[in-house]
């Protein structure tokens, strides 16, 4: 998972913003579903 997404998720958890947590979670699973099978998807391509 990209570091920027981890940071946003942690911030949303701390604020107890359930809507933001759900949105970020949905974005992550959408991103993961679009990766081709050969890609690792560990987020290092964003760093």
C-alpha positions, 0 to 999 in steps of 0.5 A: 500500500502506498505510504500516502494512502497509509497516512490518510487512512491513519488520519481518518482512523484517528479522527473517527471519520468512518466515511473517509475510511470507507472511501479510502478502503474502497479506493485501495480495493479498486486499485488492487483489482485493476493490477495485472496478475504479474504486478506486486502492487506493494506501493513502491512505484509511488515512492 
